[in-house]
Amino acid sequence: MEANAPSPTIVLIGTDAALLGAVAASAGASNAGAVRVLAESVEQACKRPEIDTAAVVVVEIDPKRRESLVALQAIAMRSFGRAPVIVLADAFDDALVRWFLQ
């Protein structure tokens, strides 16, 4: 990385403050780059400009809410080919796996 290049940013999205705090603390302790916490639903956060410059996007979703999946899909499309999108969910079932693979 160049001396004047900005450090990579990890964007954390979700409503579980304790979970986001633990992930942010772990990422910060590893000097992985700047961490930006968007403590809001994925539906709200999917339009945030931070996603366009993130090196990694971590999203906590409710897999039973179609609106959350649609918002996650929008984030994945904006990040495609540039930044990985890591999904955290309480449970993965066949329907969620099919959604991811479509």
Salt bridges, closest charged atoms under 4 A:
GLU40 OE2 - ARG48 NH1 3.00
GLU43 OE2 - ARG65 NH2 2.91
GLU50 OE2 - ARG36 NH2 3.02
GLU50 OE2 - ARG48 NH2 3.02
ASP52 OD1 - ARG78 NH2 2.87
GLU67 OE1 - ARG65 NH2 3.76
